[in-house]
Amino acid sequence: MKRQLILPGLLAMVLCAGLGCSTSTAQRLNRLDLGMSQGQVKKILGDDYIAGASMTDTNGSRLQMWEYTDKKTQETYRVYFKDGQLAQWGTRSDLDFPVLNLPK
């Protein structure tokens, strides 16, 4: 009986590895929440990103922008951090380097 349960599970794992079962970037974005750390965002979206911009604003806050590209759709998403906390995210076409405001 155990053999009957193990074989389909192994087959599913092999198929997923071979065919590239993965969650789209757009679906993973739904798991983000304002104020998350950069580490938390990496756990959800992965570390296959491009650090697209970094600056310090007039108040001395450190602003960073990462870009993720969905491998299937080629859509690019931007993730913005203020002082290491997630402040904004969305599609590349929707966002420029904004004035980032986090709730206090």
Phi, psi and omega in degrees: 000317179299323180298324179294330180276327183287317184301313177296324178296317178295320179297317179297319179296318180295317179296317179296318180295319182284324184263353176079051175295119179205158177272137181293157178301319180300321179291321180291330177300330180295344180269355181281155177216143179305141177089356177297151176283166177298323178297319178295320179295318178299323179297326182275313186262343181093177181250027175264067182232165174247126175285101190277333182197153177205138179199168173246128182278181185294341177269000180087007177282140178271122180249135178224149177229128175248147176242131175245137176245125177291123184295331182277314186264344184066012175288139180255134180241142179249141179235125184248138178239144172237119183051041175082003179247141180297124184242337183190153174203159179168188181286156182302320183289338182273339191236137169247180179289102187272173167279114188269125178240121175260145176295143180277000000 
